[in-house]
Structure formats: C-alpha cells, structure tokens
Amino acid sequence: MQKWSDRPPSDDAIDVVLNVSPAVLKKHGALLAKVFPPFTGFVIFLLYFSRNHFYPSFDLFQFSSLLLAAACIGFAIVGLVVVTMVAPGAFIFHLFLNTHKVKEDLTYAMPYSEVARGKAVWQLVGLAYFGPSCAVGLGLVAILVFAPDLFLVASLLWPVFIALGFGIALQIRFDLPRWSFLSYGWTAYVALLIVVFLLLLVFKSSSPSIQQLPSSWHLPILWAIPVIIAVMVSICSMAHFVGWSAAGHFGLFFGLFVAAYSGVLTTVPEKAIKHLGLGAYEAELITLDPAFCDRDLTELGITNDCALRNVHVVWSFGDSVVLRPTLDEPRQVQIPNKFVRSIVQSTLEGNQK
C-alpha cells in the first residue's frame, strides 16, 4: 500500500470545479437545456402547492408553457442576484484595472518580494473593491437609520464621493497616471450603483425575517449585511483576474447563498405564480353566481350580494378557485370555477380577470 506521504496531493476543490464544469456543460449542455427549465418550473409549482396545502384538478405535465414560464421567472429573479454579484467587479476590472496603461503601471508598482507582493495585492483589492463597497453600504445604512428621508438622494450621491476618494487613494498608492482617479471614478460609480441595488434587494427581501427577531438584533444585522455583501462582491471581483468562468462560478455560488438567506430564493414560487397571473395576489372583489349563494355563507366572508371583498387569491386556474378570505385564519375556500363570474384585481397588483 502506498504511503500517504508518497501520494500526490489532491487538487484544490475550486480548481476541480473550474476545470470539470466546462467539460460537463459541453458534453451534457444540450440535455440540461431541454430538461432543467421544465423541471425547475415543475418544482416551483410543486413548492407553491405544498406551501398552500392544495393541488389543482388538472394534469400539470400537460402545461409545458406554464412550466417554462415559471422557470424563466425563477431564473430571472435569482439570476438578477447573481448578475449583481458579478457585474461590479467586471466593470472595475475590464474598464479600469485591465486597461493597457493602468495594467502596465500596476505591474511595475508590484514589488519583487513575494511577501511584499502579497501585501500589495491585498491593498489593491481593498482599495479597488472591498473598501468602496463596504463604505457605500455602511454609509447607506447610516442614512437609513438616522435620516431615512435622504436615502434616495444619498443612494445616488454617496457613491460619487466614495468612488473619487478611493480613486485618488489608488492613484497615489500605485503611482498611476495623472487623472486615473477620474477613470476609476466613473467605472466604480456604476459598479457601486449595482452594489446599492443589491443591498436594497437584500434589505427588502430579508426585512420580514429580521422583523421576527428580537429588536436587539435588528441594528447589528443591519450593519453586518453591507460588510458581508462587500466581502462576497470582492471575492467575485477578484475572480475576474482568473477569467469570466471563475467569476461566474463564484457569482453563482454567492448569488444563491444571498438569495437563500435573504429570502429571495424562498419567495420565488409566490413571485412566479403572481407574475403568471395564476394566483398569489389580492383581489378587491370576486362576484359569484347567485346559484352558489342559495344558503348563508357569511362565515366564509361571502356577503349577501354574493361577493367576496379584499381576499387573497391562492389559485385561479383550472376547475376550482382557491381563496383565503382572511390571512390571519389558517383556512382556505375552494369554489368551482363555474360559479365565479369575475375577479377584480387592483391595477397596482396586475390585470383584471
């Protein structure tokens, strides 16, 4: 038996993924493109049905268009988070750091000593990526806590000062060409606006979960989110030095992580069903056939004029309409579709049926 000390070391897990995934996609990409979207759409519908404790009275496998549409919406929602992870680093790297003049000066500014070179690289990452992202996020949290009325203006102006400030620091530290801070400033400004959008998305999606925690946890979590996001965005940005494939892999991993823990991923079924107009929306008025109201149904929220007002429509496709008259009571009502005359939905929510 070969000794452990004589065996060759195992490859790094990240290197294995980066090397194997392109070959797997090349070999099985066509099959995955055919199978994965409808399977994802089916999972989205199945999760929605399971959460709401019902199953529609039609064969879902016959509705391939609905499966594909749900999958597209799910990919768009999660893909938005993934893109916002990758895009900031792409802007700064490809439009500034990797340009001919700046790249030459950065290479010249790097010391020969391995230890000193490592410190210089981390300084570059801190000044170009982590520092601006973290400063913008913490600044916006401060505005949100102390002056929320100025949040919109701060979201547009605060990144300008951060981008110019760190651009000047980069130019001085690495002796970059004159006016390089302006070139970094406009690319970093666009990148930081994307970071601001990502933070807003995370704040909005995670706020229901944060509200359920003790109040003493609210501010620490609020201050920690920008730092964590800045670390993830910086790692995805550093991956651009290796290439788009590495940046995409890191962006996908951290994007799914953020989507899962912020609540974006868990709300995909509801958002997909709502965007398809099949359910998960509030109806102002539902009028029913008088033949259905031949008895007292007030306990179900049905008024004397045979109508339901301000109810949550769980599902409105197929043989039955599934309704939740009151959100604070764990009960649902299934009404045969033939008895539903109209569903009036607010124009702010969507269309009318």
C-alpha positions in Angstrom: 0.0 0.0 0.0 1.3 3.4 -1.0 2.1 5.7 1.9 0.1 8.9 2.3 3.3 10.9 2.2 4.2 9.4 -1.2 0.8 10.1 -2.8 0.4 13.3 -4.9 -1.6 16.0 -3.2 -5.3 16.3 -4.1 -6.4 19.1 -6.3 -8.0 22.2 -4.8 -11.8 21.9 -4.8 -12.2 25.2 -6.5 -9.7 24.2 -9.3 -11.6 20.9 -9.7 -14.9 22.7 -10.2 -13.4 25.3 -12.6 -11.8 22.5 -14.7 -14.6 20.0 -14.7 -17.7 22.2 -15.2 -16.9 23.4 -18.7 -16.4 19.8 -19.9 -19.6 18.7 -18.3 -21.6 21.6 -19.8 -20.0 20.9 -23.2 -21.0 17.2 -23.0 -24.4 17.4 -21.5 -25.3 21.1 -22.1 -28.0 20.3 -24.8 -29.7 17.8 -22.5 -29.6 20.1 -19.5 -31.1 22.9 -21.6 -34.0 20.7 -22.5 -34.7 19.1 -19.1 -33.6 21.6 -16.5 -36.1 24.5 -17.3 -39.3 22.4 -17.3 -38.1 20.5 -14.2 -37.4 23.8 -12.4 -40.8 25.1 -13.4 -42.4 21.9 -12.0 -40.5 22.3 -8.7 -41.7 25.9 -8.5 -45.3 24.9 -8.9 -45.0 21.9 -6.6 -43.5 24.1 -3.8 -46.3 26.6 -4.2 -48.9 23.9 -4.0 -47.2 22.3 -1.0 -47.0 25.6 0.9 -50.6 26.3 0.4 -51.8 22.8 1.0 -53.7 22.1 -2.2 -53.3 20.6 -5.6 -55.1 21.7 -8.7 -57.5 19.5 -10.5 -55.6 19.2 -13.8 -52.6 17.4 -15.1 -49.7 19.9 -14.7 -47.5 17.9 -17.0 -49.7 18.9 -20.0 -48.9 22.6 -19.4 -45.4 22.8 -20.7 -45.7 26.5 -21.4 -46.6 27.2 -17.8 -43.6 25.2 -16.6 -41.2 27.0 -18.9 -42.7 30.4 -18.0 -42.4 29.7 -14.3 -38.8 28.6 -14.8 -37.9 31.7 -16.7 -39.4 33.9 -14.0 -37.5 31.9 -11.3 -34.2 32.2 -13.3 -34.7 35.9 -13.8 -35.3 36.6 -10.1 -32.3 34.5 -8.9 -30.2 35.5 -11.9 -30.6 39.1 -11.0 -28.9 38.5 -7.7 -26.1 36.5 -9.4 -25.5 39.3 -12.0 -25.3 41.9 -9.3 -22.6 39.8 -7.7 -20.5 39.6 -10.8 -21.2 42.9 -12.5 -19.4 45.4 -10.1 -16.1 43.5 -10.4 -16.5 43.2 -14.2 -16.9 47.0 -14.6 -13.9 47.9 -12.5 -11.6 45.1 -13.8 -12.3 45.3 -17.5 -12.9 49.0 -17.8 -10.1 50.2 -15.5 -7.6 47.7 -14.0 -7.2 45.6 -17.1 -6.7 48.6 -19.5 -3.3 48.8 -21.2 -1.9 51.8 -19.3 -3.2 51.0 -15.8 -2.2 47.4 -16.1 1.3 48.3 -17.0 1.7 50.7 -14.1 0.2 48.2 -11.7 2.6 45.5 -12.8 5.5 47.9 -12.5 4.3 49.0 -9.0 4.3 45.5 -7.6 7.4 44.6 -5.5 9.6 41.6 -6.3 9.4 40.2 -2.8 6.7 37.5 -2.6 5.6 38.7 0.9 5.5 42.4 -0.2 3.8 41.5 -3.4 1.0 39.7 -1.5 0.5 42.7 0.7 0.3 45.0 -2.3 -2.3 42.7 -4.0 -4.5 42.8 -0.9 -4.1 46.6 -0.8 -5.2 46.7 -4.4 -8.2 44.6 -3.6 -9.1 46.7 -0.6 -8.8 50.0 -2.4 -10.5 48.9 -5.6 -13.2 46.5 -4.4 -13.8 45.9 -0.7 -13.3 49.4 0.6 -15.7 51.2 -1.8 -18.4 48.5 -1.5 -18.1 48.4 2.3 -18.0 52.2 2.7 -21.1 52.7 0.4 -23.1 50.1 2.3 -22.3 51.3 5.7 -22.9 54.9 4.7 -26.4 54.0 3.3 -27.2 52.1 6.5 -26.3 55.2 8.5 -28.6 57.3 6.3 -31.3 54.7 6.6 -31.0 54.8 10.4 -30.5 58.5 11.1 -32.0 60.3 8.1 -34.3 58.0 6.1 -35.8 60.9 4.1 -32.5 61.5 2.4 -32.0 57.9 1.4 -32.8 58.3 -2.3 -30.5 61.3 -2.7 -27.8 59.6 -0.7 -28.0 56.4 -2.9 -27.1 58.5 -5.9 -24.6 61.0 -4.5 -22.8 59.0 -1.8 -21.2 56.5 -4.3 -19.7 59.5 -6.2 -17.6 60.7 -3.3 -16.6 57.1 -2.4 -15.6 56.4 -6.0 -13.5 59.5 -6.3 -11.9 59.1 -2.8 -10.8 55.6 -3.4 -9.7 56.5 -7.0 -7.4 59.1 -5.5 -6.1 56.6 -3.0 -5.4 54.1 -5.7 -3.6 56.7 -7.9 -1.3 57.7 -5.0 -0.6 54.2 -3.7 0.3 52.6 -7.0 1.6 55.8 -8.7 -0.9 55.5 -11.6 -1.1 58.1 -14.4 -2.5 61.5 -13.8 -6.3 61.7 -13.8 -6.5 58.0 -13.4 -8.8 58.6 -10.4 -11.4 60.1 -12.8 -11.3 57.0 -14.9 -11.7 54.8 -11.8 -14.3 57.1 -10.5 -16.9 56.7 -13.3 -16.4 52.9 -13.6 -16.6 52.5 -9.8 -19.6 54.7 -9.6 -21.5 52.4 -12.0 -20.3 49.4 -10.0 -21.3 50.9 -6.7 -24.8 51.7 -8.0 -25.1 48.0 -8.7 -24.0 47.3 -5.2 -26.5 49.7 -3.9 -29.2 47.9 -5.9 -28.1 44.6 -4.5 -28.2 45.9 -0.9 -31.7 47.3 -1.4 -32.8 43.9 -2.8 -31.3 42.1 0.2 -32.8 44.6 2.7 -36.3 44.4 1.2 -36.2 40.6 1.0 -34.8 40.0 4.4 -36.8 42.6 6.3 -39.7 40.2 7.1 -37.3 37.7 8.6 -35.4 40.4 10.5 -38.6 41.8 12.0 -39.4 38.4 13.6 -36.1 38.5 15.6 -35.7 40.3 18.9 -35.3 44.1 18.5 -31.8 44.0 19.9 -30.7 42.0 16.9 -32.0 44.5 14.2 -29.2 47.0 14.2 -26.3 44.6 14.4 -27.7 42.6 11.5 -28.4 45.8 9.5 -24.8 46.9 10.0 -23.4 43.4 9.2 -25.2 43.0 5.9 -23.1 45.6 4.0 -19.9 44.1 5.3 -20.8 40.6 4.3 -22.1 41.7 0.8 -18.8 43.7 0.3 -16.7 40.6 1.1 -18.7 38.5 -1.4 -18.6 41.1 -4.1 -14.9 41.5 -3.6 -14.3 37.7 -3.9 -16.3 37.7 -7.1 -14.4 40.7 -8.4 -11.0 39.1 -7.6 -12.1 36.1 -9.7 -12.1 38.3 -12.8 -8.3 38.2 -12.6 -8.6 34.4 -13.5 -11.4 34.9 -16.1 -15.1 35.0 -16.7 -15.6 31.4 -15.9 -14.2 31.8 -12.4 -16.2 35.0 -11.8 -19.3 33.2 -13.0 -18.8 30.2 -10.7 -18.1 32.5 -7.6 -21.0 34.7 -8.6 -23.4 31.8 -8.9 -22.3 30.4 -5.5 -22.6 33.6 -3.6 -25.7 34.7 -5.5 -27.5 31.6 -4.5 -26.2 32.0 -0.9 -27.5 35.5 -0.7 -30.8 34.7 -2.4 -31.4 31.8 0.0 -30.6 33.6 3.2 -32.2 36.9 2.3 -35.5 35.3 1.3 -35.3 36.0 -2.4 -35.0 32.3 -3.3 -37.7 31.1 -0.9 -40.2 33.6 -2.3 -39.6 32.5 -6.0 -42.7 30.2 -6.1 -45.1 33.0 -4.9 -43.5 35.6 -7.2 -43.6 33.3 -10.3 -47.2 32.4 -9.7 -48.1 36.0 -9.2 -46.3 37.2 -12.3 -48.1 34.5 -14.4 -51.4 35.8 -13.0 -52.4 32.4 -11.7 -52.6 33.3 -8.0 -50.7 34.8 -5.0 -52.4 38.2 -5.4 -55.0 40.3 -3.6 -58.5 40.6 -5.2 -60.6 43.7 -4.5 -63.8 42.0 -5.5 -65.0 38.5 -6.5 -68.5 38.1 -7.7 -70.1 34.7 -7.6 -73.1 33.1 -9.3 -76.3 33.5 -7.3 -76.8 29.8 -7.6 -73.8 29.3 -5.4 -75.3 31.6 -2.7 -78.5 29.7 -2.0 -77.6 29.4 1.7 -76.0 31.5 4.4 -72.2 31.8 3.6 -71.3 34.7 5.8 -68.9 32.6 7.8 -66.8 32.3 4.7 -66.8 36.0 4.1 -69.4 35.9 1.3 -71.8 38.8 1.7 -75.5 39.0 0.9 -74.8 40.3 -2.6 -72.9 37.0 -3.3 -69.5 38.6 -3.4 -66.1 38.4 -1.7 -64.1 41.6 -1.0 -60.4 42.0 -0.3 -59.5 38.4 -0.4 -56.2 36.6 -1.2 -56.4 34.5 -4.3 -54.2 31.5 -3.9 -55.0 29.9 -7.3 -57.4 30.9 -10.1 -56.7 28.3 -12.8 -58.3 25.0 -13.5 -61.6 23.7 -12.2 -61.5 25.5 -8.9 -60.5 28.9 -7.5 -58.7 28.6 -4.2 -59.3 31.6 -1.9 -58.1 32.7 1.5 -60.8 35.1 2.9 -58.7 36.2 5.9 -54.9 36.0 6.2 -55.0 35.7 10.0 -57.0 32.5 9.8 -55.4 29.3 8.5 -58.3 28.2 6.2 -58.9 28.3 2.5 -62.0 28.1 0.4 -62.2 26.2 -2.9 -65.0 27.4 -5.2 -65.8 25.7 -8.5 -64.7 27.9 -11.4 -68.1 27.7 -13.0 -69.6 29.7 -10.1 -67.0 32.5 -10.3 -68.3 35.4 -12.5 -65.4 37.8 -12.2 -62.3 38.6 -10.2 -61.5 42.3 -9.9 -57.8 42.9 -9.1 -56.2 46.2 -8.3 -54.3 47.8 -11.2 -51.4 48.1 -8.9 -51.3 44.4 -8.5 -52.0 43.3 -12.1 -54.8 42.9 -14.5 -58.4 42.0 -14.1 -59.9 38.7 -14.8 
